[in-house]
Amino acid sequence: MILALGALEIYVGTQILELHERGRSIGIVLAAVSAFFNLLFLFQRPFSGVIGLAIDAFIVYALVTNAEAFTP
């Protein structure tokens, strides 16, 4: 499962670097899911949970605000 998720993240990363809309959409979903899990585990590991949540929020913000740069 973790290997498949890592492969998906690599695929999405390459799609984002090539400015494809498909990569942006999947990237937003992956960052939102990661943020959700960081919220779930926030009390078990507070420091890394907050850092992970901030990174995920930045990823979502960057992908949403720069939507015009991506090609459909």
C-alpha distance (Angstrom), angle and dihedral (degrees) to the residues before:
residue distance angle dihedral
M1 . . .
I2 3.80 . .
L3 3.80 91.0 .
A4 3.81 90.9 52.9
L5 3.80 91.0 48.7
G6 3.80 90.5 50.2
A7 3.80 90.8 50.0
L8 3.81 90.0 49.9
E9 3.81 90.8 50.3
I10 3.81 91.1 51.3
Y11 3.81 90.3 49.3
V12 3.80 92.1 48.7
G13 3.80 91.2 46.8
T14 3.79 92.0 54.5
Q15 3.80 91.0 46.6
I16 3.81 90.8 51.2
L17 3.81 91.9 48.5
E18 3.81 88.3 52.5
L19 3.85 88.8 48.5
H20 3.81 96.5 -120.9
E21 3.80 117.7 161.2
R22 3.80 91.1 -137.1
G23 3.80 91.0 61.5
R24 3.80 91.9 47.3
S25 3.79 92.2 52.5
I26 3.78 95.0 47.3
G27 3.82 90.1 43.2
I28 3.80 91.2 56.6
V29 3.80 90.7 50.2
L30 3.82 93.1 47.6
A31 3.80 92.3 48.7
A32 3.82 91.3 47.7
V33 3.81 91.9 50.4
S34 3.80 90.4 47.8
A35 3.82 90.2 49.6
F36 3.80 89.7 51.4
F37 3.80 91.6 53.3
N38 3.80 90.8 46.0
L39 3.80 88.1 55.0
L40 3.80 90.9 50.4
F41 3.79 92.7 52.7
L42 3.79 96.3 37.5
F43 3.82 94.2 110.1
Q44 3.81 94.7 45.6
R45 3.80 94.9 52.2
P46 3.80 107.8 13.0
F47 3.81 101.0 173.8
S48 3.80 98.5 47.7
G49 3.80 90.3 38.0
V50 3.79 92.3 57.5
I51 3.81 92.1 45.2
G52 3.81 91.7 48.5
L53 3.78 91.2 46.8
A54 3.81 91.2 51.3
I55 3.81 91.5 49.4
D56 3.80 92.1 48.8
A57 3.81 91.5 47.8
F58 3.80 90.2 51.2
I59 3.81 91.4 49.6
V60 3.81 92.1 51.3
Y61 3.81 91.2 45.5
A62 3.81 93.0 49.2
L63 3.79 94.3 47.2
V64 3.80 94.3 45.7
T65 3.81 97.6 45.5
N66 3.81 94.2 46.4
A67 3.80 97.0 48.5
E68 3.82 92.8 124.1
A69 3.82 91.1 65.4
F70 3.82 92.9 63.1
T71 3.80 123.3 85.4
P72 3.80 120.1 -135.3
